[in-house]
Every structure is written in structure tokens, then in C-alpha cells.
Amino acid sequence: MAETNQSQTGGMFDNKSGAQPAPAQQPQQNVPVVQKDVVDSVLAKITKFEETGELKLPANYSAANALKSAWLILQETKDRSDRPALVVCTKESIANALLDMVVQGLSPMKKQCYFIVYGNKLTLQRSYLGTLAIAKRVGGVLTAVANCVYEGDEFIFSVDPQTGLKKIVKHEQTLETLDANKVKGAYAILVTDDGRVIVEIMNISQIKQAWMQGATKGGSPAHKNFGDEMAKKTVIGRACKLLIGMSDDSALFDEPDDTEVDTTVGQRAAQIEGAANKKHLGDVEDANFEEVKPAAPAQQPSPAPSPTQQANAVDDKPPY
């Protein structure tokens, strides 16, 4: 229950004149209960879209389970001013973030995506694991491997002049060259179920430039202490996104993940429009919403996500 304004209830116990005290203000409706209508409405919309053939969810994906786990996480999600996301964010932004999650077939419990508050908008941020999961699902990835190239390694690759595809010709290293502080670059190799081999190579300058696009600018503890592992995740994330871009359903997943975070408010406009799997909930008209006004004046919406949310989204999964 929302807290009752103390100034409105204190007189009930301090009235010395004997006058009949004014009736206490009725407690406000629990905000999470109101916002849960959004979750229920999203599930109803998704069910309707499936029945009419307008939406096809990934095999073995339960929208109901994903929404339930998202609901649990949203109750703990806060903005940088430590205010609950369910209080700060608009109903429409919450609904569309949840729909975005379901359309991409992501699970927040598996750390495939995060919910981050930008101002009064809730946004879905896909993680490195989410990008990898989509690459396996729509690109048929069987194996995804990444390695770092260190100072002292012998590394040779070639580029096919006809196709432009890269190929690792030789990579030899020793135990002495394995130094996280001496990474020269990294490469990823994806093998698909139809026999394709996709190779992506990045030098350390490209990797660091990619990190600079993230919220921590490559300065998180994970980047500082495990730079080689972060480099691997960066290059494998890029390889997966290239493969996703070549899939028939690429339009569904053509958005940044947590390897290329942009904190500009509102830069993630609605992408789901005009085709199957591209649905916008609008004002979520089927939900039974009630306007909830906090007892105390709310502060202005924060222009950036909370440090906690940023840390969760980027510290163990690098910007790219």
C-alpha cells in the first residue's frame, strides 16, 4: 500500500480541542497491483495475436512464464533516484517493453534481457546472452567460439577476394603470451547447422572503441580486471548480430543489445509495426487502469538509468 501522508493523519491523535477530526484520506491503491494489469493485458494481446496468426512465438518459448518472471523483476527495478520503475514509468512504455521481450523470445530470468528506466520510460535492453540465444534460434548456430590474440602470438588470417569472407589460417600461442593486459585483438567463429562458418575479427582499437559506446565507457571492474574475456564477448556478440542480420526475421531483432548501449532518452522508437510479429500495444486499451497519484510530489524523471541497472547490464557483458 502507498504510504498515507502523515500530515493528514497526525491530527487524529493530537486534537486537543475535542473537535471531530477530519476523516483520514483513504489509502491509495497499490501501484504494483495497478501496473500488473499491464502484464495481464500484454498476455491477452499476445494470445489474441497468436490466434489470428499475426504473431508467431519461438518454439519452446512460454510467453506466460516470461511475463511472470518479468513481473517479479520489475517489482525490484528502480531508477537512479531509487524510485520504483512501476511508479515512475508510463503504462504504455511498460507494456511495449514487455511486448518487445516476448516478440524477441527473451527470458529475463536467464539474463537474456534487462529492464532499464530512462526518464519516465521503461526500455528493454537485450544482453549478450540474449543476442547469442537469438543467433542460435534464427541463424542456426551450432557452436560459437571466441579467442583472444595476445602479444607474442602468431596469428594469420586471410580474406577471400571473391566473397569477402575471412578465414583463420594460423593461430599459435604459448602459456607465456596469455596476458589479459596484452590483448592485441580477438576473433569469433560461428558454425551453423547448414555448414556455414562465419568469422569475425576485431583488433584491440576496434574493441575499445566499441566499449566506449557503453554506459561505463569500458571502465567497469569487469573490463578492467577481465579485459580478455570482455574482448571475447564483444567480438562474438558482433558476429552473432551479423548472422541475425542475414536471417529472414532480422527486422524483429534489429536493435542494440547491451554490447552497444545508447543512453539517449527516446532513441528506441517503436519498431514493431506493419507486419507479422510487429505489433504495438498503443494505449493498452484492454487494461483496467486507474490514475495513481503519489502522496508527495514526485521528482522530475531521471535522464539516465540507475547505476545498479547499468552495472547489471554492462559489467559482466561488455558494450559493443
For each residue, the residues with C-beta under 8 A, 3 or more apart:
1: 27 28 30
2: 27 28 29 30 31 292 294 295
3: 295
4: 8 9 24 25 27 28 295
5: 8 9 25 295 296
6: 9 10
7: 10
8: 4 5 11 24 25
9: 4 5 6 12 24 25
10: 6 7 13 14
11: 8 14 15 21 22
12: 9 15 21 24
13: 10
14: 10 11
15: 11 12 18 19 21
16:
17:
18: 15
19: 15
20:
21: 11 12 15
22: 11
23:
24: 4 8 9 12
25: 4 5 8 9
26:
27: 1 2 4
28: 1 2 4 31 292 293 294 295
29: 2 33 34 290 292
30: 1 2 33 34
31: 2 28 34 35 84 86 87 292
32: 35 36 75 84 86
33: 29 30 36 37
34: 29 30 31 37 289 290 292
35: 31 32 38 39 74 86 91 94
36: 32 33 39 40 71
37: 33 34 40 41 287 288 289
38: 35 41 42 91 94 95 98 284 287 289
39: 35 36 42 43 67 70 71 98
40: 36 37 43 44 287
41: 37 38 44 45 95 281 284 286 287
42: 38 39 45 46 67 95 98 99 102 281 284
43: 39 40 46 47 63 64 67
44: 40 41 47 48 286
45: 41 42 48 49 99 279 281 284 286
46: 42 43 49 50 55 57 63 99 102
47: 43 44 50 51
48: 44 45 51 52
49: 45 46 52 54 55 279
50: 46 47 53 54 55 56 57
51: 47 48
52: 48 49
53: 50 56 276
54: 49 50 276 277 279
55: 46 49 50 103 276 277 279
56: 50 53 276 277
57: 46 50 61 63 102 105
58: 61 105 137
59:
60:
61: 57 58 66 105
62: 65 66
63: 43 46 57 66 67 102
64: 43 67 68
65: 62 68 69 107
66: 61 62 63 69 70 101 102 106 107 108 109
67: 39 42 43 63 64 70 71 98 102
68: 64 65 71 72
69: 65 66 72 73 107 108 109
70: 39 66 67 73 74 98 101 108 115
71: 36 39 67 68 74 75
72: 68 69 75 76
73: 69 70 76 77 108 109 115
74: 35 70 71 77 85 86 94 115 122
75: 32 71 72 84 86
76: 72 73
77: 73 74 84 85 86 115 116 117 122 309
78: 81 82 83 84 85 117 306 308 309
79: 82 83 85 88 117 301 302 305 306
80: 117 302 304 305 306 307
81: 78 299 302 306
82: 78 79 306
83: 78 79 87 88 298 299
84: 31 32 75 77 78 87 88
85: 74 77 78 79 88 89 94 115 117 122
86: 31 32 35 74 75 77 89 94
87: 31 83 84 292 294 298
88: 79 83 84 85 117 120 298 301 302
89: 85 86 93 94 117 120 121 122
90: 93 94 120 121 122
91: 35 38 94 95 283 284 287 289
92: 95 96 281 282 283 284
93: 89 90 96 97 120 121 122 123
94: 35 38 74 85 86 89 90 91 97 98 122
95: 38 41 42 91 92 98 99 281 284 287
96: 92 93 99 100 270 272 280 281
97: 93 94 100 101 115 122 123 124
98: 38 39 42 67 70 94 95 101 102 124
99: 42 45 46 95 96 102 103 272 279 280 281
100: 96 97 103 104 124 272
101: 66 70 97 98 104 106 108 113 124
102: 42 46 57 63 66 67 98 99 105 106
103: 55 99 100 252 272 277 278 279
104: 100 101 113 126 130 134 252 253
105: 57 58 61 102 133 134 137
106: 66 101 102 112 113 124 126 130 133 134
107: 65 66 69 110 112 113
108: 66 69 70 73 101 111 112 113 114 115
109: 66 69 73
110: 107 129 133
111: 108 114 127 129
112: 106 107 108 126 127 129 130 133
113: 101 104 106 107 108 124 125 126 127 130
114: 108 111 124 125 127 258 309 312 313
115: 70 73 74 77 85 97 108 122 123 124 125 309
116: 77 122 123 125 305 306 309 310 313
117: 77 78 79 80 85 88 89 120 121 122 123 302 305 306 309
118: 121 123 263 265 266 303 304 305
119: 265 266 301 302 303
120: 88 89 90 93 117 301
121: 89 90 93 117 118 265 266
122: 74 77 85 89 90 93 94 97 115 116 117
123: 93 97 115 116 117 118 268
124: 97 98 100 101 106 113 114 115
125: 113 114 115 116 257 258 261 313
126: 104 106 112 113 130 131 134 255 256 257 258
127: 111 112 113 114 130 131 257 258 313 317
128: 131 132 233 236 237 257 258 259 317 318 320
129: 110 111 112 132 133 317
130: 104 106 112 113 126 127 133 134 257
131: 126 127 128 134 135 237 240 241 244 257 259
132: 128 129 135 136 141 144 236 237 240
133: 105 106 110 112 129 130 136 137
134: 104 105 106 126 130 131 137 138 139 240 244 253
135: 131 132 138 139 141 144 190 240 241 243 244
136: 132 133 139 140 141 144
137: 58 105 133 134
138: 134 135 244 247 248 249 250 253
139: 134 135 136 190 192 240 243 244 246 247
140: 136 192 193 194
141: 132 135 136 144 190 191 192 193 240 243
142: 191 192 193
143: 189 190 191
144: 132 135 136 141 188 189 190 191 236 239 240
145: 188 189 236
146: 186 187 188 189 232 233 235 236 239
147: 171 186 187 232
148: 183 185 186 228 231 232
149: 153 155 171 173 183 184 185 186 187
150: 153 173 177 178 179 182 183 184 228
151: 177 179 182 184
152: 173 174 176 177 182
153: 149 150 171 172 173 177 184
154: 170 171 172 173
155: 149 170 171 172 184 185
156: 168 169 170 171
157: 166 167 168 169 187 199 201
158: 166 167 169
159: 164 165 166 167
160: 163 164 165 166 167
161: 164
162:
163: 160
164: 159 160 161
165: 159 160 198 199
166: 157 158 159 160 199 200 201
167: 157 158 159 160 199
168: 156 157 171 187 189 199
169: 156 157 158
170: 154 155 156
171: 147 149 153 154 155 156 168
172: 153 154 155
173: 149 150 152 153 154 177 178
174: 152 177 178
175: 178
176: 152
177: 150 151 152 153 173 174 182
178: 150 173 174 175
179: 150 151 182 183
180: 183 225 226 227 228 229
181: 227
182: 150 151 152 177 179
183: 148 149 150 179 180 186 204 207 227 228 231
184: 149 150 151 153 155 203 204
185: 148 149 155 201 202 203 204 206 207 231
186: 146 147 148 149 183 201 202 207 228 231 232 234 235
187: 146 147 149 157 168 199 200 201 202 235
188: 144 145 146 199 200 232 235 236 238 239
189: 143 144 145 146 168 197 198 199 239
190: 135 139 141 143 144 196 197 198 199 200 236 239 240 243
191: 141 142 143 144 195 196 197
192: 139 140 141 142 195 196 197 198 243
193: 140 141 142
194: 140
195: 191 192
196: 190 191 192
197: 189 190 191 192
198: 165 189 190 192 239 242 243
199: 157 165 166 167 168 187 188 189 190 239
200: 166 187 188 190 235 236 238 239 242
201: 157 166 185 186 187 235
202: 185 186 187 206 207 210 231 234 235 238
203: 184 185 206 207
204: 183 184 185 207 208 231
205: 208 209
206: 185 202 203 209 210
207: 183 185 186 202 203 204 210 211 231 234 235
208: 204 205 211 212 218
209: 205 206 212 213
210: 202 206 207 213 214 234 238 259 260 318 319 320
211: 207 208 214 217 218 223 230 234 318 319 320
212: 208 209 217 218 319
213: 209 210 260 261 262 319 320
214: 210 211 217 218 258 259 260 261 314 318 319 320
215: 261 263 305 310 313 314 319
216: 219 220 223 310 314 315 319
217: 211 212 214
218: 208 211 212 214 223 318 319
219: 216 223 224
220: 216 223 224 311 314 315
221: 224 225 315
222: 225 226 229 230 315 316 318
223: 211 216 218 219 220 226 227 230 318
224: 219 220 221 227
225: 180 221 222
226: 180 222 223 229 230
227: 180 181 183 223 224 230 231
228: 148 150 180 183 186 231 232
229: 180 222 226 232 233
230: 211 222 223 226 227 233 234 318
231: 148 183 185 186 202 204 207 227 228 234 235 318
232: 146 147 148 186 188 228 229 235 236
233: 128 146 229 230 236 237 259 317 318 320
234: 186 202 207 210 211 230 231 237 238 259 318 319 320
235: 146 186 187 188 200 201 202 207 231 232 238 239
236: 128 132 144 145 146 188 190 200 232 233 239 240
237: 128 131 132 233 234 240 241 257 259 318 320
238: 188 200 202 210 234 235 241 242 259 320
239: 144 146 188 189 190 198 199 200 235 236 242 243
240: 131 132 134 135 139 141 144 190 236 237 243 244
241: 131 135 237 238 244 245 257
242: 198 200 238 239 245 246
243: 135 139 141 190 192 198 239 240 246 247
244: 131 134 135 138 139 240 241 247 250 253
245: 241 242 250 254
246: 139 242 243 250
247: 138 139 243 244 250 253
248: 138
249: 138 252 253 277
250: 138 244 245 246 247 253 254
251: 254 271 275 278
252: 103 104 249 277 278
253: 104 134 138 244 247 249 250
254: 245 250 251 271
255: 126 268 271
256: 126 259 260 261 262 268
257: 125 126 127 128 130 131 237 241 260 320
258: 114 125 126 127 128 214 261 313 314 317 319
259: 128 131 210 214 233 234 237 238 256 317 318 319 320
260: 210 213 214 256 257 319 320
261: 125 213 214 215 256 258 313 314 319
262: 213 256 267
263: 118 215 304 305
264: 267
265: 118 119 121 303
266: 118 119 121 269
267: 262 264
268: 123 255 256 271
269: 266
270: 96 273 280
271: 251 254 255 268 278
272: 96 99 100 103 277 278 279 280
273: 270 278 279 280
274: 278
275: 251 278
276: 53 54 55 56
277: 54 55 56 103 249 252 272
278: 103 251 252 271 272 273 274 275
279: 45 49 54 55 99 103 272 273
280: 96 99 270 272 273
281: 41 42 45 92 95 96 99 284
282: 92 285
283: 91 92
284: 38 41 42 45 91 92 95 281 287 289
285: 282
286: 41 44 45
287: 37 38 40 41 91 95 284
288: 37
289: 34 37 38 91 284
290: 29 34
291:
292: 2 28 29 31 34 87
293: 28
294: 2 28 87 297 298
295: 2 3 4 5 28
296: 5
297: 294
298: 83 87 88 294
299: 81 83 302
300:
301: 79 88 119 120
302: 79 80 81 88 117 119 299 305 306
303: 118 119 265
304: 80 118 263
305: 79 80 116 117 118 215 263 302 309 310 313
306: 78 79 80 81 82 116 117 302 309 310
307: 80 310 311
308: 78 311 312
309: 77 78 114 115 116 117 305 306 312 313
310: 116 215 216 305 306 307 313 314
311: 220 307 308 314 315
312: 114 308 309 315
313: 114 116 125 127 215 258 261 305 309 310 317
314: 214 215 216 220 258 261 310 311 317 318 319
315: 216 220 221 222 311 312
316: 222
317: 127 128 129 233 258 259 313 314
318: 128 210 211 214 218 222 223 230 231 233 234 237 259 314
319: 210 211 212 213 214 215 216 218 234 258 259 260 261 314
320: 128 210 211 213 214 233 234 237 238 257 259 260
